[in-house]
Amino acid sequence: MMTMNRIDVTLNLPQELVEQARSAGLLTDDEVERWLIAELERQGRQNRFFNTLDQLSSLEPSITPEEIDAEIEAYRQEKRQRKQGKDQ
């Protein structure tokens, strides 16, 4: 069983928001715990995502921008030729 600690948190929120959250049952220990867990998981996913991006950016590109442009142009040319063949 997980040890529970009691902490007191004071928030300054608009009254209307407090009333809506309270009536929706969002200001309970269980809900705040769920929010904290979800946020920690989200931050962990975000950190892993950015770490992966950093790793990818450090790799040498397997294709240069010029090669990408040439491939796109070749595809477009092929597409134009096929379209011209259908029109004839």
PLY file of the C-alpha trace (Angstrom):
ply
format ascii 1.0
element vertex 88
property float x
property float y
property float z
element edge 87
property int vertex1
property int vertex2
end_header
0.00 0.00 0.00
1.27 3.46 -0.89
2.01 5.85 1.97
-0.20 8.90 1.79
0.99 12.35 2.84
-1.25 15.21 3.74
-0.45 18.55 2.15
-2.44 21.74 2.21
-2.66 23.71 -1.00
-4.15 27.17 -1.35
-5.21 28.31 -4.79
-6.53 31.68 -5.88
-9.16 30.95 -8.52
-12.18 32.80 -9.86
-15.27 32.06 -7.78
-17.25 30.83 -10.79
-14.52 28.33 -11.68
-14.41 27.07 -8.09
-18.18 26.61 -8.03
-18.20 24.77 -11.36
-15.28 22.55 -10.37
-16.82 21.78 -7.00
-20.23 20.94 -8.49
-18.52 18.68 -11.05
-16.70 16.86 -8.26
-13.28 17.95 -9.45
-11.98 19.32 -6.17
-11.58 15.98 -4.43
-8.37 14.28 -3.32
-8.92 11.53 -5.89
-9.40 13.97 -8.76
-6.38 16.09 -7.87
-4.31 12.90 -7.58
-5.55 11.79 -11.01
-4.65 15.20 -12.50
-1.16 15.11 -11.00
-0.52 11.58 -12.28
-1.81 12.50 -15.74
0.37 15.62 -15.84
3.48 13.73 -14.75
2.82 11.13 -17.46
2.28 13.88 -20.06
5.52 15.59 -19.08
7.35 12.27 -19.27
6.00 11.64 -22.79
6.92 15.19 -23.82
10.46 14.80 -22.45
10.89 11.48 -24.27
9.59 13.08 -27.47
12.06 15.98 -27.29
14.92 13.64 -26.34
14.11 11.55 -29.41
14.07 14.69 -31.56
17.47 15.66 -30.18
18.83 12.22 -31.01
17.39 12.34 -34.52
18.73 15.81 -35.18
22.23 14.66 -34.28
22.17 11.98 -37.00
23.63 12.65 -40.40
20.84 13.08 -42.92
20.59 10.13 -45.29
19.39 12.43 -48.06
20.27 16.05 -48.77
17.72 18.81 -49.36
18.86 18.93 -52.99
18.17 15.20 -53.37
14.73 15.69 -51.84
14.00 18.49 -54.31
15.18 16.30 -57.20
12.93 13.42 -56.06
9.94 15.76 -55.80
10.60 17.18 -59.26
10.99 13.68 -60.74
7.68 12.66 -59.19
5.94 15.74 -60.54
7.42 15.16 -64.00
6.27 11.54 -63.97
2.82 12.63 -62.86
2.64 15.20 -65.70
3.70 12.57 -68.23
1.04 10.12 -67.03
-1.61 12.83 -67.19
-0.55 13.76 -70.74
-0.75 10.09 -71.71
-4.34 9.85 -70.43
-5.37 13.03 -72.23
-4.22 11.72 -75.62
0 1
1 2
2 3
3 4
4 5
5 6
6 7
7 8
8 9
9 10
10 11
11 12
12 13
13 14
14 15
15 16
16 17
17 18
18 19
19 20
20 21
21 22
22 23
23 24
24 25
25 26
26 27
27 28
28 29
29 30
30 31
31 32
32 33
33 34
34 35
35 36
36 37
37 38
38 39
39 40
40 41
41 42
42 43
43 44
44 45
45 46
46 47
47 48
48 49
49 50
50 51
51 52
52 53
53 54
54 55
55 56
56 57
57 58
58 59
59 60
60 61
61 62
62 63
63 64
64 65
65 66
66 67
67 68
68 69
69 70
70 71
71 72
72 73
73 74
74 75
75 76
76 77
77 78
78 79
79 80
80 81
81 82
82 83
83 84
84 85
85 86
86 87
